[in-house]
Amino acid sequence: MKKVFTIFLILLLSKYSISQIPIIYKPTEIQFSQDKLKYIDTVVHRFISNKKTPGAVVLIGGKDKIFYKKAFGNSSVIPEVKSMKIETIFDLASITKPVATATSIMILLERGMLSLDDEVRKYIPEFFGFIDEENKTQHSKIYHLLTHTSGLPDYTNADSIKNKYGSPAPDGAIKIIMALPKLNPPGTKFRYSCLGFITLAEIIKRVSGHTVADFSEKEIFKPLGMKNTTFNPDEKLKALCAPTETRDGAMTCGFVHDPLAAVQGGISGNAGLFSNSEELAIFAQMMLNKGEFNGVRILGEKTVDLMTNIYPKVEFAGRGLGWDVNSSYMGQRGDIFEIGSYGHTGFTGTSILISPKEELFLIILTNRVHPDGKGDVLPMRRAIANIVAGAIVRSE
């Protein structure tokens, strides 16, 4: 009887132990149908032929590899024709917002130097709040700026800044913005606002003592080895830049296209960053790896999660902190990629899309504003996203 009980006990303990052993599922590795990816060529060449963009660079990558990269068409057609290359540097326009400005804010957050719930006036006392019908003032917080829910207008006239403060006027834009009446109470309406990110750059400057350009260079781009990612490229890098439009009788190349960033001298929180596809891929891999690349940690894992999911206090906006998740601006996701992918676009024709679920990213860089500002790549982004999503296969 004792022997039977002992055997029963052994079997029971064995069963219990086995049930506690975690089942390890080997993740499937993402692969692509090369036949389907060929449709990228067809789409891009069609947009080039229809003069919607002079050229493009398309790059698809994962957490630790690049699956596809190709340059199409030309980077320049005026004043001379130059072929597009993988190493061509682009004016990223509003991709500056998540990559430089929002990431810098989150680094300061992790260091205990500010809080997302801090009112903007804590750092910029001159920043006006929203005055309601009862003459009470409601004040915007940092998370309102990051999610475009601060009540600020979307833009303001750069010429008015130039006329009042001259050009370049590094502090001219923020002086105008601080005094602008807010259009609605903070946290009640989504309005995509370049002015909010110019304000965030001012907060970075006042908290850290450095401009957004210097801070992001020191804390993000240099540690990641992004040597060609910068504000105001030097002459060596300008030779690699894709031009944008003619301004003041000359083709703009290597200087920011955005008027508000330009009047500030090229350094701004809303635009002004330049980079190429391979270096933007390094940043995307850092984000996919939850804040770390090649042994260098830029952000904490929880910080990346917070940035790249819809911020719950203003869920209606569909925005993360600096990143777009599911707002009306997220057409670049296409029809197949899941909600939960995040990204951003730039006015000059640039875009980045990151899918944590599929562990991949898609970068499409164009200078669609060259040479006359009439290009349009919105449908192209959507089409390429659908091609990439449809080409995904898995290997066990």
C-alpha positions as CSV (number, residue, x, y, z in Angstrom):
1,M,0.0,0.0,0.0
2,K,2.8,2.4,0.9
3,K,4.5,1.6,-2.4
4,V,1.4,2.4,-4.3
5,F,1.0,5.7,-2.5
6,T,4.6,6.6,-3.2
7,I,4.1,5.9,-6.9
8,F,0.9,8.0,-6.9
9,L,2.7,10.8,-5.2
10,I,5.6,10.8,-7.7
11,L,3.2,10.8,-10.6
12,L,1.2,13.7,-9.1
13,L,4.3,15.8,-8.4
14,S,5.6,15.1,-11.9
15,K,2.3,16.2,-13.4
16,Y,2.4,19.4,-11.3
17,S,6.0,20.1,-12.2
18,I,5.4,19.6,-15.9
19,S,2.5,22.0,-15.8
20,Q,4.7,24.7,-14.4
21,I,7.3,24.4,-17.2
22,P,6.6,27.4,-19.5
23,I,5.9,26.3,-23.1
24,I,8.3,28.1,-25.3
25,Y,7.0,28.9,-28.7
26,K,9.6,29.5,-31.3
27,P,8.7,32.7,-33.1
28,T,8.2,32.5,-36.8
29,E,10.6,34.5,-38.9
30,I,9.1,37.1,-41.2
31,Q,9.8,36.7,-44.9
32,F,8.4,38.2,-48.0
33,S,7.1,37.0,-51.3
34,Q,9.6,38.5,-53.7
35,D,7.1,38.3,-56.6
36,K,4.7,40.5,-54.7
37,L,7.3,43.0,-53.6
38,K,8.0,43.6,-57.3
39,Y,4.8,45.5,-57.5
40,I,6.6,48.3,-55.5
41,D,8.6,49.0,-58.6
42,T,5.5,49.2,-60.7
43,V,3.8,51.7,-58.3
44,V,6.8,53.9,-57.8
45,H,7.6,54.1,-61.6
46,R,4.0,55.0,-62.2
47,F,4.1,58.0,-59.8
48,I,7.4,59.1,-61.3
49,S,6.0,58.9,-64.8
50,N,3.0,60.9,-63.8
51,K,5.4,63.6,-62.3
52,K,4.0,63.1,-58.8
53,T,7.6,62.8,-57.5
54,P,11.0,62.9,-59.3
55,G,12.2,59.8,-57.4
56,A,12.0,57.8,-54.2
57,V,13.8,55.5,-51.8
58,V,11.9,52.6,-50.3
59,L,13.4,50.5,-47.4
60,I,11.8,47.6,-45.5
61,G,13.4,46.4,-42.4
62,G,13.0,44.3,-39.2
63,K,14.5,44.3,-35.7
64,D,17.9,43.3,-36.9
65,K,17.9,43.2,-40.7
66,I,17.0,45.0,-43.8
67,F,14.8,43.1,-46.2
68,Y,14.5,45.5,-49.1
69,K,16.0,48.8,-50.2
70,K,15.9,50.4,-53.5
71,A,16.3,53.9,-55.1
72,F,14.1,55.0,-58.0
73,G,14.2,57.9,-60.4
74,N,16.0,61.1,-59.7
75,S,16.8,63.2,-56.7
76,S,17.0,66.3,-58.7
77,V,15.7,67.5,-62.1
78,I,16.5,71.3,-61.7
79,P,19.0,72.8,-62.0
80,E,20.6,69.5,-63.1
81,V,19.4,65.9,-63.3
82,K,20.9,63.7,-60.5
83,S,20.0,60.0,-60.0
84,M,18.4,59.0,-56.7
85,K,20.6,56.9,-54.5
86,I,20.2,55.0,-51.3
87,E,22.4,57.4,-49.5
88,T,20.5,60.5,-50.7
89,I,19.7,62.8,-47.7
90,F,16.1,64.1,-47.4
91,D,14.5,67.0,-45.6
92,L,12.3,64.9,-43.3
93,A,9.9,67.7,-42.5
94,S,7.4,66.6,-39.8
95,I,9.2,63.3,-39.1
96,T,11.3,65.7,-37.0
97,K,8.4,65.7,-34.5
98,P,8.7,62.1,-33.3
99,V,12.3,61.4,-34.1
100,A,14.0,64.5,-32.6
101,T,11.5,66.5,-30.6
102,A,9.2,63.9,-28.9
103,T,12.2,61.5,-28.3
104,S,14.1,64.3,-26.6
105,I,11.1,65.2,-24.4
106,M,10.8,61.5,-23.3
107,I,14.5,61.4,-22.4
108,L,14.0,64.4,-20.2
109,L,11.0,62.7,-18.7
110,E,13.0,59.6,-17.9
111,R,15.6,61.8,-16.2
112,G,13.0,63.3,-13.9
113,M,13.4,66.8,-15.5
114,L,9.8,67.2,-16.5
115,S,6.4,65.5,-16.3
116,L,3.8,64.9,-19.0
117,D,1.2,66.4,-16.7
118,D,3.2,69.6,-16.2
119,E,1.5,72.7,-17.4
120,V,3.4,74.4,-20.3
121,R,3.5,77.7,-18.3
122,K,5.7,76.0,-15.7
123,Y,8.5,76.2,-18.2
124,I,7.2,79.1,-20.4
125,P,5.3,81.5,-18.1
126,E,4.4,83.7,-21.0
127,F,2.4,80.9,-22.6
128,F,-1.3,81.9,-22.7
129,G,-4.0,79.5,-21.7
130,F,-7.5,79.1,-23.0
131,I,-10.0,81.6,-21.6
132,D,-13.5,80.3,-21.4
133,E,-16.9,82.0,-21.3
134,E,-16.7,82.5,-17.6
135,N,-13.3,84.2,-18.0
136,K,-11.5,81.3,-16.4
137,T,-8.2,80.1,-17.8
138,Q,-7.5,76.5,-18.7
139,H,-3.8,75.6,-19.2
140,S,-2.3,73.2,-21.6
141,K,0.0,70.4,-20.4
142,I,3.0,68.8,-22.1
143,Y,1.0,65.7,-23.1
144,H,-1.5,68.1,-24.9
145,L,1.4,69.4,-27.0
146,L,2.6,65.9,-27.8
147,T,-0.8,64.7,-28.9
148,H,-1.9,67.8,-30.8
149,T,-4.7,68.6,-28.3
150,S,-3.4,71.8,-26.7
151,G,-5.9,74.1,-28.4
152,L,-3.1,75.8,-30.5
153,P,-3.8,76.7,-34.1
154,D,-2.2,74.4,-36.7
155,Y,0.2,77.0,-38.1
156,T,1.0,80.7,-38.3
157,N,2.3,83.0,-40.9
158,A,6.1,82.9,-41.2
159,D,6.2,86.3,-42.9
160,S,4.6,88.0,-39.8
161,I,7.5,86.6,-37.7
162,K,10.0,87.8,-40.3
163,N,8.5,91.3,-40.5
164,K,8.5,91.7,-36.7
165,Y,11.8,90.0,-35.7
166,G,13.8,89.6,-38.9
167,S,15.2,86.4,-40.3
168,P,16.7,84.2,-39.1
169,A,15.0,84.8,-35.8
170,P,15.5,81.7,-33.6
171,D,13.2,83.1,-30.8
172,G,10.7,84.8,-33.1
173,A,8.3,82.0,-33.6
174,I,7.9,81.1,-29.9
175,K,7.3,84.8,-29.1
176,I,4.4,84.8,-31.5
177,I,3.1,81.4,-30.4
178,M,3.1,82.2,-26.7
179,A,0.6,85.1,-27.2
180,L,-1.7,83.3,-29.6
181,P,-5.3,82.8,-28.3
182,K,-6.0,79.1,-28.0
183,L,-8.9,77.9,-30.2
184,N,-10.4,75.4,-27.7
185,P,-9.9,74.1,-24.2
186,P,-6.9,71.8,-23.9
187,G,-7.8,68.1,-24.2
188,T,-11.1,68.6,-26.0
189,K,-10.1,68.6,-29.7
190,F,-7.5,67.1,-32.0
191,R,-5.9,69.7,-34.3
192,Y,-2.6,68.8,-35.9
193,S,-0.3,71.6,-34.8
194,C,3.2,72.5,-35.8
195,L,3.1,75.3,-33.2
196,G,2.8,72.7,-30.4
197,F,6.1,71.1,-31.4
198,I,7.8,74.4,-31.7
199,T,6.7,75.0,-28.1
200,L,8.1,71.6,-27.1
201,A,11.4,72.6,-28.6
202,E,11.4,75.7,-26.4
203,I,10.7,73.5,-23.4
204,I,13.6,71.3,-24.3
205,K,15.8,74.4,-24.5
206,R,14.7,75.8,-21.2
207,V,14.9,72.5,-19.3
208,S,18.2,71.2,-20.8
209,G,20.0,74.3,-21.8
210,H,20.3,73.0,-25.4
211,T,18.4,73.5,-28.6
212,V,16.5,70.5,-29.9
213,A,19.2,70.2,-32.5
214,D,22.1,70.0,-30.0
215,F,20.2,67.8,-27.6
216,S,19.0,65.2,-30.1
217,E,22.5,65.1,-31.7
218,K,24.1,64.4,-28.3
219,E,21.5,62.1,-26.8
220,I,20.1,60.3,-29.9
221,F,21.9,60.5,-33.2
222,K,25.5,60.3,-32.0
223,P,25.0,57.3,-29.7
224,L,23.2,55.5,-32.5
225,G,25.9,56.3,-35.1
226,M,23.6,58.3,-37.2
227,K,26.3,60.5,-38.7
228,N,24.3,62.0,-41.5
229,T,21.3,62.8,-39.5
230,T,21.3,66.5,-38.5
231,F,19.7,69.9,-38.6
232,N,21.3,72.4,-41.0
233,P,23.6,70.0,-43.0
234,D,27.1,71.2,-43.6
235,E,28.5,71.6,-47.2
236,K,29.6,68.0,-47.4
237,L,26.2,66.7,-46.5
238,K,24.4,69.2,-48.7
239,A,26.1,67.6,-51.7
240,L,24.0,64.4,-50.8
241,C,20.7,66.3,-50.2
242,A,17.7,66.1,-52.5
243,P,16.5,69.6,-53.3
244,T,12.9,70.8,-52.7
245,E,11.5,74.0,-54.2
246,T,12.7,77.3,-55.6
247,R,12.7,80.0,-53.0
248,D,13.8,83.6,-53.6
249,G,15.0,82.7,-57.1
250,A,17.2,79.7,-56.0
251,M,16.6,76.0,-55.6
252,T,16.5,75.0,-51.9
253,C,18.8,72.2,-51.1
254,G,20.1,71.3,-47.7
255,F,18.0,73.9,-46.0
256,V,14.7,73.3,-44.4
257,H,11.6,73.6,-46.7
258,D,9.1,74.5,-43.9
259,P,8.6,78.3,-43.6
260,L,8.4,78.4,-39.8
261,A,11.5,76.3,-39.3
262,A,13.3,78.4,-42.0
263,V,12.5,81.7,-40.3
264,Q,14.0,80.2,-37.1
265,G,17.3,79.5,-38.9
266,G,16.6,75.8,-39.7
267,I,16.3,74.6,-36.1
268,S,12.8,73.9,-34.9
269,G,10.7,71.3,-33.1
270,N,8.2,70.8,-36.0
271,A,10.7,70.4,-38.9
272,G,14.3,70.8,-39.9
273,L,15.8,67.3,-39.5
274,F,17.6,65.8,-42.4
275,S,18.5,62.1,-42.8
276,N,18.7,59.2,-45.3
277,S,16.9,55.9,-45.4
278,E,19.6,53.7,-43.8
279,E,20.0,56.0,-40.8
280,L,16.3,56.4,-40.3
281,A,16.2,52.6,-40.4
282,I,18.6,52.6,-37.4
283,F,16.1,54.8,-35.5
284,A,13.2,52.5,-36.5
285,Q,15.2,49.4,-35.3
286,M,15.8,51.2,-32.0
287,M,12.1,51.7,-31.6
288,L,11.3,48.1,-32.6
289,N,13.8,46.8,-30.1
290,K,12.0,48.8,-27.4
291,G,14.5,51.6,-27.1
292,E,17.8,49.9,-27.8
293,F,20.0,49.4,-30.8
294,N,23.3,47.6,-31.1
295,G,23.8,47.6,-27.3
296,V,23.0,51.3,-27.0
297,R,19.8,52.2,-25.1
298,I,18.1,55.5,-25.9
299,L,14.7,54.9,-24.2
300,G,13.3,52.5,-21.7
301,E,11.0,49.8,-22.9
302,K,8.0,51.2,-21.0
303,T,8.7,54.6,-22.5
304,V,8.6,53.3,-26.0
305,D,5.3,51.6,-25.2
306,L,3.8,54.8,-23.9
307,M,4.9,56.8,-26.9
308,T,3.6,54.4,-29.5
309,N,0.2,53.6,-28.2
310,I,-2.9,55.9,-28.2
311,Y,-2.5,58.1,-25.1
312,P,-5.4,57.3,-22.9
313,K,-6.1,60.8,-21.5
314,V,-7.0,62.0,-25.0
315,E,-7.9,58.7,-26.6
316,F,-10.2,60.5,-29.1
317,A,-7.1,62.0,-30.9
318,G,-5.8,58.6,-32.0
319,R,-2.3,59.8,-31.2
320,G,0.6,58.5,-29.2
321,L,3.3,60.8,-27.8
322,G,4.8,62.3,-31.0
323,W,3.6,59.3,-33.1
324,D,0.5,58.8,-35.1
325,V,-1.4,55.6,-34.2
326,N,-4.9,55.9,-35.6
327,S,-5.7,59.6,-36.4
328,S,-7.1,60.9,-39.6
329,Y,-3.5,61.5,-40.8
330,M,-2.6,57.7,-40.7
331,G,-3.5,56.9,-44.3
332,Q,0.1,55.7,-44.8
333,R,-0.8,52.5,-42.9
334,G,-2.9,51.4,-45.9
335,D,-5.7,48.9,-45.7
336,I,-4.0,45.8,-44.4
337,F,-1.6,46.7,-41.6
338,E,-3.2,46.5,-38.2
339,I,-4.3,49.3,-36.0
340,G,-1.4,49.5,-33.6
341,S,1.1,50.2,-36.2
342,Y,2.5,53.7,-35.7
343,G,4.3,56.2,-37.8
344,H,4.6,59.7,-39.2
345,T,4.7,61.6,-42.5
346,G,6.5,64.7,-43.6
347,F,5.2,67.4,-46.0
348,T,8.1,67.1,-48.3
349,G,7.1,63.5,-49.2
350,T,8.6,61.4,-46.4
351,S,7.1,58.7,-44.3
352,I,7.9,56.0,-41.7
353,L,5.6,53.2,-40.6
354,I,6.4,50.7,-37.8
355,S,4.5,47.5,-37.1
356,P,5.4,46.1,-33.7
357,K,3.1,43.1,-34.3
358,E,5.0,42.1,-37.5
359,E,8.3,43.4,-36.2
360,L,9.0,45.4,-39.4
361,F,9.1,49.0,-40.6
362,L,8.6,50.7,-43.9
363,I,10.4,53.9,-44.9
364,I,9.4,55.8,-48.0
365,L,11.5,58.9,-48.7
366,T,10.7,61.3,-51.6
367,N,11.1,64.9,-52.4
368,R,7.7,65.2,-54.0
369,V,7.7,69.0,-53.7
370,H,10.6,69.2,-56.2
371,P,10.7,71.1,-58.4
372,D,7.4,73.1,-58.2
373,G,5.6,71.9,-55.1
374,K,2.9,70.1,-57.1
375,G,3.8,66.4,-56.4
376,D,1.6,64.0,-54.5
377,V,2.7,60.7,-52.9
378,L,-0.2,60.1,-50.5
379,P,-1.8,57.3,-52.7
380,M,1.7,55.9,-53.3
381,R,2.4,55.4,-49.6
382,R,-0.9,53.7,-49.2
383,A,-0.3,51.4,-52.2
384,I,3.2,50.4,-51.1
385,A,2.0,49.7,-47.5
386,N,-0.6,47.3,-49.0
387,I,2.0,45.6,-51.2
388,V,4.3,45.1,-48.2
389,A,1.6,43.8,-45.9
390,G,0.3,41.5,-48.6
391,A,3.8,40.1,-49.3
392,I,4.4,38.9,-45.7
393,V,4.9,35.2,-45.3
394,R,6.2,33.3,-42.3
395,S,8.7,30.5,-42.0
396,E,8.6,28.1,-39.0
